[in-house]
């Protein structure tokens, strides 16, 4: 098994990982506990159906921005909900 490089500069480490696969070094790593700092935060899923062309456009824009299509949709939904909560409700027509 290959050994991980030690005591290298950031540029050397970047060059190393550009040419190596992390999975070749899995035996050298230790398992770590990770706390997110978000105790009790729960997420739920929402499935929606989109027209094929709409989904394709969402994917294109997401790719341009370096996001997943789900991540972009979630971001836009969060932004819209924030806008809605900042605006007073519109009066209903009689």
Beta strands, then each sheet from edge to edge (+ up, - down):
end
